[in-house]
């Protein structure tokens, strides 16, 4: 699998995930709205929102279209990754 930078209708700059010459996924981030737009190979489109949450707004969480928390951003050892159900995903 390989990530490539492309220009997409979802945003100015987007990234696509390719495997064996097939585009599996397109991902675009819009900084003004803090939304991540994802389009799958079969045309299904979804968006997720990154926002600060907590008493001091010090946690960055990932929410789906309906406002349900899906995960949170964690920084450790100079790296950033997303925790979903307590498991590292990225």
Secondary structure, 3 states (H helix, E strand, C coil): CEEEEEEECCEEEEEEEEECCEEEEEEEEECCCCEEEEEECCCCEEEEEEEEECCCCCEEEEECCCCCEEEEEEEECCEEEEEECCEECC
